[in-house]
Amino acid sequence: GENGLFGDEEIRIVAPAVAAMRAKGVEVTGPCPPDTVFMQCHEGMYDMVVAMYHDQGHIPLKLLGFYDGVNITAGLPFIRTSADHGTAFDIAWTGEAKSESM
């Protein structure tokens, strides 16, 4: 971020990936600052946000729908999904679990 001041991944990887998708006809914007892009998405400016790392994407998702969210991890050699509230082993078999994100 910050034109390479905090690492050059946006310059080397993210911006070229966005340009490649745009060249294929995908309507895509970025890189965008994470401190504002999630609110812009929530307000309807974007259909989705691709977070650069796990916790960056989980903060807004959990704020808006802690019990409703489901996340996926792409790029693994197997399917990986999880309810956003976590495994909740501490309340297993107690009848307290919520099923909304299943």
Helices and strands as residue ranges (DSSP letters): G 2-4, H 9-9, I 10-14, H 15-23, H 34-42, H 54-65, E 70-72, E 81-83, G 89-91
